[in-house]
Amino acid sequence: MLAIGSDHGGFELKNHVKKHLEERGIEVKDFGVYNENSVDYPDCAKPVCEAVLSEEYERGILLCGTGIGISIAANKFKGIRAALCSDVFSAKMAKEHNNANIICLGGRVTGRELAFMIVDTWLDSDFLGGRHSGRIAKIHELEK
Ligand code: RB5
């Protein structure tokens, strides 16, 4: 199960990504927003981060206009590793090296088809562990 959420700037791309994932047979829970009225992206990051931290949802996708604000907000949650990706290589590394449990996209930056490739690559990649586990442990040390 995957959690998805956005602000108004990511609303349109969120809907396309959600549909794409559902067409892949992935169950997606949409935490909003549900229209393009202006909202504050930290409020949109919160329910998705909490859903992932609860372990009810294995991974999350967050979108805002650039993906920047919502990724900054998401990374304030202990245990969240949110990676802002606008290319496929970064999406692969976000999983293989960083074990990102949330990926962030910019609805005003990244085109629809590229967004699908980014999301698919991240979902289809596996964490490599090894030396990367130690580095992630050090990230979580910084949270203390
Ligand atoms: C909203 O206008 C915009 O600031 C937001 O979507 C995002 O791009 C912030 O980083």
Backbone and ligand atoms as CSV (ligand in chain L), in Angstrom:
chain,resi,resn,atom,element,x,y,z
A,1,MET,N,N,0.850,-1.211,0.000
A,1,MET,CA,C,0.000,0.000,0.000
A,1,MET,C,C,0.872,1.243,0.000
A,2,LEU,N,N,0.487,2.179,-0.808
A,2,LEU,CA,C,1.277,3.388,-0.967
A,2,LEU,C,C,0.425,4.602,-0.622
A,3,ALA,N,N,1.013,5.545,0.107
A,3,ALA,CA,C,0.315,6.777,0.481
A,3,ALA,C,C,0.776,7.900,-0.437
A,4,ILE,N,N,-0.164,8.725,-0.862
A,4,ILE,CA,C,0.194,9.841,-1.746
A,4,ILE,C,C,-0.480,11.109,-1.244
A,5,GLY,N,N,0.189,12.233,-1.422
A,5,GLY,CA,C,-0.403,13.509,-1.012
A,5,GLY,C,C,0.300,14.651,-1.710
A,6,SER,N,N,-0.370,15.775,-1.767
A,6,SER,CA,C,0.208,16.953,-2.436
A,6,SER,C,C,-0.426,18.229,-1.901
A,7,ASP,N,N,0.199,19.348,-2.232
A,7,ASP,CA,C,-0.486,20.637,-2.093
A,7,ASP,C,C,-1.128,20.957,-3.447
A,8,HIS,N,N,-1.615,22.182,-3.572
A,8,HIS,CA,C,-2.279,22.576,-4.821
A,8,HIS,C,C,-1.318,22.548,-6.015
A,9,GLY,N,N,-0.026,22.849,-5.746
A,9,GLY,CA,C,0.961,22.878,-6.831
A,9,GLY,C,C,1.267,21.497,-7.384
A,10,GLY,N,N,0.994,20.479,-6.593
A,10,GLY,CA,C,1.259,19.109,-7.047
A,10,GLY,C,C,0.010,18.328,-7.357
A,11,PHE,N,N,-1.131,19.003,-7.197
A,11,PHE,CA,C,-2.429,18.312,-7.305
A,11,PHE,C,C,-2.621,17.591,-8.644
A,12,GLU,N,N,-2.366,18.293,-9.721
A,12,GLU,CA,C,-2.636,17.708,-11.041
A,12,GLU,C,C,-1.718,16.504,-11.299
A,13,LEU,N,N,-0.428,16.666,-11.013
A,13,LEU,CA,C,0.497,15.545,-11.241
A,13,LEU,C,C,0.187,14.386,-10.296
A,14,LYS,N,N,-0.225,14.717,-9.079
A,14,LYS,CA,C,-0.600,13.647,-8.128
A,14,LYS,C,C,-1.682,12.752,-8.733
A,15,ASN,N,N,-2.679,13.378,-9.319
A,15,ASN,CA,C,-3.779,12.584,-9.874
A,15,ASN,C,C,-3.293,11.673,-11.002
A,16,HIS,N,N,-2.378,12.184,-11.818
A,16,HIS,CA,C,-1.850,11.360,-12.910
A,16,HIS,C,C,-1.001,10.209,-12.360
A,17,VAL,N,N,-0.159,10.524,-11.358
A,17,VAL,CA,C,0.705,9.483,-10.776
A,17,VAL,C,C,-0.150,8.421,-10.101
A,18,LYS,N,N,-1.167,8.874,-9.398
A,18,LYS,CA,C,-2.069,7.930,-8.708
A,18,LYS,C,C,-2.721,6.977,-9.718
A,19,LYS,N,N,-3.227,7.531,-10.799
A,19,LYS,CA,C,-3.878,6.714,-11.834
A,19,LYS,C,C,-2.867,5.731,-12.436
A,20,HIS,N,N,-1.669,6.223,-12.688
A,20,HIS,CA,C,-0.622,5.372,-13.262
A,20,HIS,C,C,-0.327,4.186,-12.336
A,21,LEU,N,N,-0.209,4.469,-11.052
A,21,LEU,CA,C,0.095,3.401,-10.092
A,21,LEU,C,C,-1.053,2.404,-9.997
A,22,GLU,N,N,-2.264,2.904,-9.997
A,22,GLU,CA,C,-3.422,2.017,-9.930
A,22,GLU,C,C,-3.480,1.126,-11.166
A,23,GLU,N,N,-3.085,1.685,-12.305
A,23,GLU,CA,C,-3.052,0.880,-13.536
A,23,GLU,C,C,-1.976,-0.215,-13.445
A,24,ARG,N,N,-0.970,0.037,-12.601
A,24,ARG,CA,C,0.072,-0.980,-12.358
A,24,ARG,C,C,-0.389,-1.999,-11.326
A,25,GLY,N,N,-1.575,-1.804,-10.765
A,25,GLY,CA,C,-2.097,-2.743,-9.774
A,25,GLY,C,C,-1.678,-2.418,-8.361
A,26,ILE,N,N,-1.162,-1.209,-8.155
A,26,ILE,CA,C,-0.720,-0.802,-6.818
A,26,ILE,C,C,-1.866,-0.079,-6.119
A,27,GLU,N,N,-2.119,-0.478,-4.878
A,27,GLU,CA,C,-3.177,0.159,-4.090
A,27,GLU,C,C,-2.650,1.483,-3.531
A,28,VAL,N,N,-3.363,2.560,-3.808
A,28,VAL,CA,C,-2.907,3.892,-3.429
A,28,VAL,C,C,-3.947,4.557,-2.544
A,29,LYS,N,N,-3.502,5.083,-1.406
A,29,LYS,CA,C,-4.390,5.869,-0.549
A,29,LYS,C,C,-4.053,7.349,-0.756
A,30,ASP,N,N,-5.042,8.113,-1.200
A,30,ASP,CA,C,-4.845,9.530,-1.488
A,30,ASP,C,C,-5.207,10.359,-0.259
A,31,PHE,N,N,-4.194,10.998,0.331
A,31,PHE,CA,C,-4.404,11.832,1.517
A,31,PHE,C,C,-4.698,13.288,1.151
A,32,GLY,N,N,-5.015,13.542,-0.099
A,32,GLY,CA,C,-5.346,14.895,-0.525
A,32,GLY,C,C,-4.094,15.684,-0.929
A,33,VAL,N,N,-4.282,16.906,-1.409
A,33,VAL,CA,C,-5.526,17.642,-1.475
A,33,VAL,C,C,-6.397,17.150,-2.627
A,34,TYR,N,N,-7.626,17.586,-2.586
A,34,TYR,CA,C,-8.585,17.089,-3.567
A,34,TYR,C,C,-9.062,18.169,-4.529
A,35,ASN,N,N,-8.445,19.357,-4.455
A,35,ASN,CA,C,-8.737,20.426,-5.413
A,35,ASN,C,C,-7.536,21.366,-5.449
A,36,GLU,N,N,-7.616,22.403,-6.262
A,36,GLU,CA,C,-6.452,23.282,-6.441
A,36,GLU,C,C,-6.512,24.540,-5.576
A,37,ASN,N,N,-7.338,24.542,-4.544
A,37,ASN,CA,C,-7.343,25.671,-3.622
A,37,ASN,C,C,-5.993,25.752,-2.911
A,38,SER,N,N,-5.539,26.977,-2.687
A,38,SER,CA,C,-4.223,27.159,-2.084
A,38,SER,C,C,-4.178,26.657,-0.641
A,39,VAL,N,N,-3.169,25.837,-0.349
A,39,VAL,CA,C,-2.967,25.288,1.002
A,39,VAL,C,C,-1.481,25.410,1.346
A,40,ASP,N,N,-1.118,24.988,2.560
A,40,ASP,CA,C,0.276,25.051,3.008
A,40,ASP,C,C,0.895,23.655,2.955
A,41,TYR,N,N,1.988,23.535,2.207
A,41,TYR,CA,C,2.550,22.198,1.977
A,41,TYR,C,C,2.956,21.421,3.241
A,42,PRO,N,N,3.375,22.085,4.358
A,42,PRO,CA,C,3.678,21.250,5.546
A,42,PRO,C,C,2.450,20.477,6.032
A,43,ASP,N,N,1.281,21.098,5.890
A,43,ASP,CA,C,0.044,20.419,6.303
A,43,ASP,C,C,-0.229,19.192,5.430
A,44,CYS,N,N,0.236,19.237,4.208
A,44,CYS,CA,C,-0.006,18.127,3.279
A,44,CYS,C,C,1.018,17.009,3.487
A,45,ALA,N,N,2.212,17.387,3.918
A,45,ALA,CA,C,3.248,16.372,4.171
A,45,ALA,C,C,2.872,15.508,5.377
A,46,LYS,N,N,2.284,16.133,6.385
A,46,LYS,CA,C,2.068,15.487,7.685
A,46,LYS,C,C,1.304,14.143,7.599
A,47,PRO,N,N,0.107,14.097,7.013
A,47,PRO,CA,C,-0.623,12.817,7.038
A,47,PRO,C,C,0.091,11.697,6.303
A,48,VAL,N,N,0.791,12.021,5.245
A,48,VAL,CA,C,1.504,10.975,4.493
A,48,VAL,C,C,2.703,10.479,5.305
A,49,CYS,N,N,3.427,11.399,5.930
A,49,CYS,CA,C,4.574,10.993,6.765
A,49,CYS,C,C,4.096,10.134,7.931
A,50,GLU,N,N,3.023,10.548,8.553
A,50,GLU,CA,C,2.499,9.771,9.689
A,50,GLU,C,C,2.034,8.389,9.235
A,51,ALA,N,N,1.448,8.329,8.066
A,51,ALA,CA,C,0.978,7.043,7.533
A,51,ALA,C,C,2.151,6.105,7.276
A,52,VAL,N,N,3.238,6.640,6.746
A,52,VAL,CA,C,4.420,5.806,6.478
A,52,VAL,C,C,5.076,5.394,7.795
A,53,LEU,N,N,5.167,6.326,8.732
A,53,LEU,CA,C,5.795,6.000,10.024
A,53,LEU,C,C,4.975,4.982,10.813
A,54,SER,N,N,3.667,4.980,10.586
A,54,SER,CA,C,2.804,4.010,11.277
A,54,SER,C,C,3.009,2.592,10.739
A,55,GLU,N,N,3.704,2.499,9.606
A,55,GLU,CA,C,3.986,1.240,8.907
A,55,GLU,C,C,2.740,0.629,8.279
A,56,GLU,N,N,1.642,1.383,8.310
A,56,GLU,CA,C,0.455,0.915,7.594
A,56,GLU,C,C,0.695,1.016,6.085
A,57,TYR,N,N,1.527,1.991,5.730
A,57,TYR,CA,C,1.882,2.192,4.326
A,57,TYR,C,C,3.387,2.045,4.215
A,58,GLU,N,N,3.806,1.247,3.241
A,58,GLU,CA,C,5.240,0.965,3.113
A,58,GLU,C,C,6.007,2.175,2.600
A,59,ARG,N,N,5.387,2.901,1.661
A,59,ARG,CA,C,6.069,4.039,1.047
A,59,ARG,C,C,5.077,5.160,0.793
A,60,GLY,N,N,5.623,6.355,0.551
A,60,GLY,CA,C,4.776,7.500,0.252
A,60,GLY,C,C,5.320,8.325,-0.902
A,61,ILE,N,N,4.420,9.050,-1.534
A,61,ILE,CA,C,4.801,9.998,-2.585
A,61,ILE,C,C,4.196,11.341,-2.217
A,62,LEU,N,N,5.021,12.392,-2.248
A,62,LEU,CA,C,4.554,13.740,-1.935
A,62,LEU,C,C,4.901,14.685,-3.082
A,63,LEU,N,N,3.984,15.581,-3.357
A,63,LEU,CA,C,4.201,16.530,-4.450
A,63,LEU,C,C,3.806,17.930,-4.004
A,64,CYS,N,N,4.607,18.913,-4.436
A,64,CYS,CA,C,4.182,20.314,-4.369
A,64,CYS,C,C,4.621,20.947,-5.685
A,65,GLY,N,N,4.664,22.252,-5.761
A,65,GLY,CA,C,4.998,22.887,-7.037
A,65,GLY,C,C,6.381,22.487,-7.528
A,66,THR,N,N,7.348,22.615,-6.644
A,66,THR,CA,C,8.729,22.245,-6.990
A,66,THR,C,C,9.147,20.914,-6.392
A,67,GLY,N,N,8.433,20.459,-5.393
A,67,GLY,CA,C,8.845,19.292,-4.607
A,67,GLY,C,C,9.780,19.677,-3.469
A,68,ILE,N,N,10.236,20.914,-3.467
A,68,ILE,CA,C,11.234,21.335,-2.463
A,68,ILE,C,C,10.593,21.496,-1.086
A,69,GLY,N,N,9.561,22.319,-1.019
A,69,GLY,CA,C,8.955,22.606,0.283
A,69,GLY,C,C,8.451,21.347,0.962
A,70,ILE,N,N,7.805,20.498,0.200
A,70,ILE,CA,C,7.199,19.310,0.808
A,70,ILE,C,C,8.270,18.295,1.208
A,71,SER,N,N,9.400,18.289,0.510
A,71,SER,CA,C,10.490,17.389,0.909
A,71,SER,C,C,11.173,17.908,2.167
A,72,ILE,N,N,11.351,19.203,2.262
A,72,ILE,CA,C,11.942,19.780,3.483
A,72,ILE,C,C,11.041,19.452,4.672
A,73,ALA,N,N,9.748,19.665,4.499
A,73,ALA,CA,C,8.798,19.386,5.586
A,73,ALA,C,C,8.824,17.906,5.961
A,74,ALA,N,N,8.799,17.035,4.980
A,74,ALA,CA,C,8.753,15.586,5.245
A,74,ALA,C,C,9.985,15.124,6.015
A,75,ASN,N,N,11.121,15.697,5.699
A,75,ASN,CA,C,12.362,15.266,6.349
A,75,ASN,C,C,12.487,15.754,7.794
A,76,LYS,N,N,11.524,16.535,8.253
A,76,LYS,CA,C,11.478,16.918,9.678
A,76,LYS,C,C,10.913,15.798,10.546
A,77,PHE,N,N,10.282,14.824,9.902
A,77,PHE,CA,C,9.696,13.703,10.656
A,77,PHE,C,C,10.767,12.637,10.878
A,78,LYS,N,N,10.996,12.295,12.124
A,78,LYS,CA,C,12.005,11.283,12.448
A,78,LYS,C,C,11.642,9.958,11.792
A,79,GLY,N,N,12.568,9.418,11.055
A,79,GLY,CA,C,12.320,8.132,10.397
A,79,GLY,C,C,11.919,8.284,8.944
A,80,ILE,N,N,11.611,9.503,8.545
A,80,ILE,CA,C,11.295,9.736,7.132
A,80,ILE,C,C,12.570,10.085,6.378
A,81,ARG,N,N,12.757,9.410,5.255
A,81,ARG,CA,C,13.839,9.734,4.339
A,81,ARG,C,C,13.167,10.066,3.013
A,82,ALA,N,N,12.947,11.369,2.813
A,82,ALA,CA,C,12.224,11.833,1.631
A,82,ALA,C,C,13.221,12.349,0.600
A,83,ALA,N,N,13.131,11.825,-0.597
A,83,ALA,CA,C,14.063,12.198,-1.662
A,83,ALA,C,C,13.320,12.944,-2.769
A,84,LEU,N,N,13.769,14.157,-3.016
A,84,LEU,CA,C,13.216,14.941,-4.133
A,84,LEU,C,C,13.919,14.497,-5.408
A,85,CYS,N,N,13.167,13.978,-6.341
A,85,CYS,CA,C,13.762,13.443,-7.573
A,85,CYS,C,C,13.143,14.073,-8.806
A,86,SER,N,N,14.018,14.493,-9.713
A,86,SER,CA,C,13.530,14.986,-10.999
A,86,SER,C,C,14.223,14.252,-12.144
A,87,ASP,N,N,14.930,13.160,-11.810
A,87,ASP,CA,C,15.549,12.332,-12.856
A,87,ASP,C,C,15.526,10.870,-12.412
A,88,VAL,N,N,15.665,9.992,-13.367
A,88,VAL,CA,C,15.513,8.557,-13.116
A,88,VAL,C,C,16.697,7.990,-12.331
A,89,PHE,N,N,17.907,8.472,-12.618
A,89,PHE,CA,C,19.086,7.971,-11.885
A,89,PHE,C,C,18.942,8.258,-10.392
A,90,SER,N,N,18.525,9.473,-10.066
A,90,SER,CA,C,18.355,9.818,-8.645
A,90,SER,C,C,17.283,8.948,-8.000
A,91,ALA,N,N,16.242,8.658,-8.758
A,91,ALA,CA,C,15.163,7.814,-8.216
A,91,ALA,C,C,15.689,6.424,-7.865
A,92,LYS,N,N,16.554,5.894,-8.718
A,92,LYS,CA,C,17.156,4.568,-8.470
A,92,LYS,C,C,18.055,4.626,-7.235
A,93,MET,N,N,18.886,5.658,-7.181
A,93,MET,CA,C,19.797,5.806,-6.039
A,93,MET,C,C,19.028,6.077,-4.744
A,94,ALA,N,N,17.910,6.786,-4.864
A,94,ALA,CA,C,17.117,7.115,-3.671
A,94,ALA,C,C,16.686,5.851,-2.950
A,95,LYS,N,N,16.443,4.797,-3.696
A,95,LYS,CA,C,16.093,3.517,-3.071
A,95,LYS,C,C,17.344,2.700,-2.764
A,96,GLU,N,N,18.221,2.542,-3.749
A,96,GLU,CA,C,19.376,1.645,-3.575
A,96,GLU,C,C,20.317,2.130,-2.475
A,97,HIS,N,N,20.574,3.412,-2.424
A,97,HIS,CA,C,21.558,3.939,-1.465
A,97,HIS,C,C,20.907,4.558,-0.222
A,98,ASN,N,N,19.803,5.283,-0.435
A,98,ASN,CA,C,19.219,6.058,0.673
A,98,ASN,C,C,18.013,5.386,1.298
A,99,ASN,N,N,17.546,4.326,0.692
A,99,ASN,CA,C,16.346,3.625,1.161
A,99,ASN,C,C,15.227,4.628,1.464
A,100,ALA,N,N,15.036,5.560,0.544
A,100,ALA,CA,C,14.025,6.606,0.733
A,100,ALA,C,C,12.650,5.979,0.873
A,101,ASN,N,N,11.963,6.326,1.958
A,101,ASN,CA,C,10.608,5.783,2.135
A,101,ASN,C,C,9.543,6.727,1.576
A,102,ILE,N,N,9.992,7.908,1.169
A,102,ILE,CA,C,9.096,8.849,0.468
A,102,ILE,C,C,9.864,9.456,-0.692
A,103,ILE,N,N,9.194,9.576,-1.809
A,103,ILE,CA,C,9.773,10.277,-2.949
A,103,ILE,C,C,8.935,11.531,-3.190
A,104,CYS,N,N,9.625,12.627,-3.536
A,104,CYS,CA,C,8.931,13.895,-3.762
A,104,CYS,C,C,9.120,14.329,-5.212
A,105,LEU,N,N,8.059,14.903,-5.742
A,105,LEU,CA,C,8.064,15.361,-7.134
A,105,LEU,C,C,7.548,16.787,-7.199
A,106,GLY,N,N,7.997,17.511,-8.205
A,106,GLY,CA,C,7.521,18.871,-8.426
A,106,GLY,C,C,6.515,18.904,-9.559
A,107,GLY,N,N,5.291,19.236,-9.224
A,107,GLY,CA,C,4.224,19.247,-10.227
A,107,GLY,C,C,4.416,20.318,-11.291
A,108,ARG,N,N,5.208,21.362,-10.953
A,108,ARG,CA,C,5.451,22.428,-11.923
A,108,ARG,C,C,6.823,22.281,-12.567
A,109,VAL,N,N,7.483,21.162,-12.280
A,109,VAL,CA,C,8.852,20.957,-12.754
A,109,VAL,C,C,8.940,19.756,-13.680
A,110,THR,N,N,8.349,18.663,-13.241
A,110,THR,CA,C,8.539,17.373,-13.900
A,110,THR,C,C,7.307,16.993,-14.714
A,111,GLY,N,N,7.544,16.644,-15.957
A,111,GLY,CA,C,6.451,16.231,-16.839
A,111,GLY,C,C,5.870,14.888,-16.422
A,112,ARG,N,N,4.678,14.661,-16.909
A,112,ARG,CA,C,3.919,13.482,-16.483
A,112,ARG,C,C,4.651,12.171,-16.776
A,113,GLU,N,N,5.106,12.003,-17.996
A,113,GLU,CA,C,5.736,10.719,-18.373
A,113,GLU,C,C,7.040,10.496,-17.613
A,114,LEU,N,N,7.807,11.571,-17.415
A,114,LEU,CA,C,9.041,11.448,-16.642
A,114,LEU,C,C,8.714,11.095,-15.190
A,115,ALA,N,N,7.680,11.713,-14.675
A,115,ALA,CA,C,7.258,11.404,-13.297
A,115,ALA,C,C,6.920,9.916,-13.163
A,116,PHE,N,N,6.246,9.355,-14.157
A,116,PHE,CA,C,5.911,7.924,-14.115
A,116,PHE,C,C,7.195,7.082,-14.085
A,117,MET,N,N,8.167,7.467,-14.915
A,117,MET,CA,C,9.432,6.707,-14.963
A,117,MET,C,C,10.174,6.813,-13.637
A,118,ILE,N,N,10.149,7.996,-13.043
A,118,ILE,CA,C,10.819,8.210,-11.747
A,118,ILE,C,C,10.178,7.329,-10.677
A,119,VAL,N,N,8.871,7.369,-10.611
A,119,VAL,CA,C,8.145,6.607,-9.588
A,119,VAL,C,C,8.338,5.100,-9.818
A,120,ASP,N,N,8.235,4.672,-11.050
A,120,ASP,CA,C,8.404,3.240,-11.359
A,120,ASP,C,C,9.804,2.768,-10.992
A,121,THR,N,N,10.801,3.574,-11.310
A,121,THR,CA,C,12.187,3.204,-11.021
A,121,THR,C,C,12.401,3.067,-9.527
A,122,TRP,N,N,11.892,4.022,-8.780
A,122,TRP,CA,C,12.027,3.975,-7.313
A,122,TRP,C,C,11.312,2.743,-6.742
A,123,LEU,N,N,10.111,2.461,-7.246
A,123,LEU,CA,C,9.346,1.313,-6.742
A,123,LEU,C,C,10.002,-0.018,-7.111
A,124,ASP,N,N,10.648,-0.046,-8.256
A,124,ASP,CA,C,11.203,-1.306,-8.758
A,124,ASP,C,C,12.649,-1.522,-8.323
A,125,SER,N,N,13.201,-0.596,-7.572
A,125,SER,CA,C,14.581,-0.729,-7.092
A,125,SER,C,C,14.575,-1.299,-5.677
A,126,ASP,N,N,15.704,-1.876,-5.305
A,126,ASP,CA,C,15.850,-2.462,-3.964
A,126,ASP,C,C,17.005,-1.785,-3.225
A,127,PHE,N,N,16.836,-1.656,-1.932
A,127,PHE,CA,C,17.900,-1.109,-1.086
A,127,PHE,C,C,19.076,-2.076,-1.095
A,128,LEU,N,N,20.280,-1.530,-1.270
A,128,LEU,CA,C,21.454,-2.390,-1.384
A,128,LEU,C,C,22.047,-2.783,-0.038
A,129,GLY,N,N,21.676,-2.075,1.029
A,129,GLY,CA,C,22.200,-2.422,2.358
A,129,GLY,C,C,23.699,-2.189,2.447
A,130,GLY,N,N,24.373,-3.072,3.186
A,130,GLY,CA,C,25.824,-2.970,3.318
A,130,GLY,C,C,26.255,-1.632,3.886
A,131,ARG,N,N,27.225,-0.997,3.241
A,131,ARG,CA,C,27.756,0.274,3.746
A,131,ARG,C,C,26.676,1.355,3.823
A,132,HIS,N,N,25.633,1.193,2.986
A,132,HIS,CA,C,24.566,2.206,2.982
A,132,HIS,C,C,23.730,2.143,4.262
A,133,SER,N,N,23.643,0.963,4.843
A,133,SER,CA,C,22.898,0.831,6.106
A,133,SER,C,C,23.562,1.652,7.198
A,134,GLY,N,N,24.870,1.600,7.252
A,134,GLY,CA,C,25.607,2.354,8.261
A,134,GLY,C,C,25.418,3.847,8.079
A,135,ARG,N,N,25.367,4.284,6.830
A,135,ARG,CA,C,25.188,5.720,6.551
A,135,ARG,C,C,23.788,6.173,6.967
A,136,ILE,N,N,22.823,5.325,6.719
A,136,ILE,CA,C,21.454,5.674,7.120
A,136,ILE,C,C,21.343,5.688,8.646
A,137,ALA,N,N,22.025,4.756,9.289
A,137,ALA,CA,C,22.034,4.750,10.765
A,137,ALA,C,C,22.603,6.074,11.268
A,138,LYS,N,N,23.616,6.592,10.585
A,138,LYS,CA,C,24.208,7.875,10.993
A,138,LYS,C,C,23.233,9.032,10.786
A,139,ILE,N,N,22.424,8.960,9.742
A,139,ILE,CA,C,21.383,9.991,9.541
A,139,ILE,C,C,20.448,9.986,10.746
A,140,HIS,N,N,20.057,8.777,11.164
A,140,HIS,CA,C,19.088,8.703,12.253
A,140,HIS,C,C,19.718,9.052,13.599
A,141,GLU,N,N,21.030,8.931,13.705
A,141,GLU,CA,C,21.739,9.445,14.880
A,141,GLU,C,C,21.580,10.977,14.952
A,142,LEU,N,N,21.579,11.601,13.807
A,142,LEU,CA,C,21.457,13.075,13.762
A,142,LEU,C,C,20.089,13.547,14.259
A,143,GLU,N,N,19.128,12.638,14.226
A,143,GLU,CA,C,17.772,13.013,14.660
A,143,GLU,C,C,17.658,13.090,16.181
A,144,LYS,N,N,18.659,12.542,16.876
A,144,LYS,CA,C,18.557,12.463,18.348
A,144,LYS,C,C,18.929,13.795,18.997
L,1,RB5,C1,C,2.972,26.895,-3.707
L,1,RB5,O1,O,2.760,28.035,-4.430
L,1,RB5,C2,C,4.425,26.462,-3.791
L,1,RB5,O2,O,5.221,27.329,-3.039
L,1,RB5,C3,C,4.595,25.048,-3.306
L,1,RB5,O3,O,3.803,24.214,-4.079
L,1,RB5,C4,C,5.994,24.473,-3.396
L,1,RB5,O4,O,6.531,24.648,-4.670
L,1,RB5,C5,C,6.917,24.855,-2.331
L,1,RB5,O5,O,8.081,24.421,-2.262
